[in-house]
Amino acid sequence: MVSLIRHLHPQLKGKIRRGLDAVVEDAAVGKALREELAGVRSYRIGRFRIVCREASGGVVEMVAIGPRRTIYQETLRLIKRK
């Protein structure tokens, strides 16, 4: 995840950092996903998405960050692997 962000334009990196702050502040921001990804939320930042879920004790778990075209398949793969 870090290597993806490292090579992005500085302006986009800033937007992603602000998005991460928003998600940490309120885990209910973004869109609740359905079907195989139920229990996971997606926060939109232009073409990119932050996919997270609220773990026990109010901790926010970042599942994935990436471009919209591939992030949901990647998230499903990561969830099934765990």
Steps between C-alpha positions, in 0.01 A plus 500: 500500500779741589684438173188593303463829684871583488498541121189713476484871425552707818156657468333158488712380794369793702140414411555138602654607831200725570271210405680272742458761773126521423464122517690478829289780646170338396502140377143543368602739221485369150280241341406169661582218260271202439499131417846342542637828636228555761642656816757701304475867406644688204604866520533677166794726411469578130597181313636342817323322783591436861342173609472446875298332769442562867667236714430425865543779750434774246828442317488576127673239285622619160445215258627657177563823312502512124342600171130431462539271201686234703446574868187294555645183346820553701299554820299183443824306444652640821190423706476143370870445574451590867 
